[in-house]
Amino acid sequence: MHILIGLIVAFLLVLLLTNRKTRNCRWRANRRADTDGRAAWHCVTCGAQSFTTDGKAPQTCHAETPPPTL
């Protein structure tokens, strides 16, 4: 019983704490394309490219048309 409640709570936390804007995006750093202190990122799902100044992956999807949801 405790395991079932724990799994339900964990599932609800994942749903609440994930960023829906980038749920389908899979950002990968592209170190070869870094320029002027900006980190280059490439989404392997939709092919979008983006640059960030803080070195972290983008927080929004930059695709022209987001991938379909399953």
One Martini backbone bead per residue (centre of mass of N, CA, C, O) as a GRO file, in nm:
protein
   70
    1MET     BB    1   0.058   0.063  -0.022
    2HIS     BB    2   0.305   0.255   0.009
    3ILE     BB    3   0.407   0.218  -0.280
    4LEU     BB    4   0.163   0.327  -0.432
    5ILE     BB    5   0.168   0.611  -0.309
    6GLY     BB    6   0.457   0.680  -0.396
    7LEU     BB    7   0.406   0.656  -0.704
    8ILE     BB    8   0.188   0.873  -0.723
    9VAL     BB    9   0.354   1.107  -0.612
   10ALA     BB   10   0.583   1.093  -0.821
   11PHE     BB   11   0.407   1.139  -1.071
   12LEU     BB   12   0.294   1.418  -0.984
   13LEU     BB   13   0.570   1.561  -0.963
   14VAL     BB   14   0.653   1.528  -1.257
   15LEU     BB   15   0.412   1.683  -1.379
   16LEU     BB   16   0.462   1.957  -1.216
   17LEU     BB   17   0.799   1.995  -1.271
   18THR     BB   18   0.776   2.004  -1.565
   19ASN     BB   19   0.856   2.131  -1.882
   20ARG     BB   20   0.635   2.169  -2.144
   21LYS     BB   21   0.807   2.332  -2.359
   22THR     BB   22   1.050   2.082  -2.336
   23ARG     BB   23   0.955   1.782  -2.342
   24ASN     BB   24   1.049   1.704  -2.654
   25CYS     BB   25   1.320   1.808  -2.600
   26ARG     BB   26   1.679   1.733  -2.699
   27TRP     BB   27   1.944   1.873  -2.573
   28ARG     BB   28   2.267   1.945  -2.730
   29ALA     BB   29   2.583   2.009  -2.720
   30ASN     BB   30   2.782   2.236  -2.945
   31ARG     BB   31   3.113   2.305  -2.923
   32ARG     BB   32   3.190   2.389  -3.223
   33ALA     BB   33   2.964   2.644  -3.221
   34ASP     BB   34   3.096   2.820  -3.031
   35THR     BB   35   3.045   3.181  -2.958
   36ASP     BB   36   3.122   3.449  -2.779
   37GLY     BB   37   3.024   3.292  -2.505
   38ARG     BB   38   2.831   3.097  -2.658
   39ALA     BB   39   2.609   2.834  -2.643
   40ALA     BB   40   2.550   2.554  -2.830
   41TRP     BB   41   2.235   2.411  -2.949
   42HIS     BB   42   2.077   2.082  -3.016
   43CYS     BB   43   1.791   1.930  -3.140
   44VAL     BB   44   1.715   1.586  -3.191
   45THR     BB   45   1.406   1.606  -3.260
   46CYS     BB   46   1.377   1.893  -3.454
   47GLY     BB   47   1.664   2.067  -3.522
   48ALA     BB   48   1.710   2.290  -3.343
   49GLN     BB   49   1.881   2.606  -3.287
   50SER     BB   50   2.081   2.742  -3.008
   51PHE     BB   51   2.168   3.017  -2.786
   52THR     BB   52   2.363   3.067  -2.486
   53THR     BB   53   2.508   3.248  -2.203
   54ASP     BB   54   2.493   3.025  -1.949
   55GLY     BB   55   2.521   2.708  -2.065
   56LYS     BB   56   2.230   2.632  -2.084
   57ALA     BB   57   1.959   2.500  -2.169
   58PRO     BB   58   1.688   2.562  -2.314
   59GLN     BB   59   1.340   2.655  -2.209
   60THR     BB   60   1.254   2.650  -2.514
   61CYS     BB   61   1.100   2.591  -2.806
   62HIS     BB   62   1.248   2.642  -3.154
   63ALA     BB   63   1.043   2.530  -3.331
   64GLU     BB   64   0.837   2.567  -3.587
   65THR     BB   65   0.730   2.263  -3.541
   66PRO     BB   66   0.628   2.071  -3.322
   67PRO     BB   67   0.620   1.777  -3.218
   68PRO     BB   68   0.430   1.521  -3.190
   69THR     BB   69   0.205   1.379  -2.991
   70LEU     BB   70   0.138   1.052  -2.838
   0.00000   0.00000   0.00000
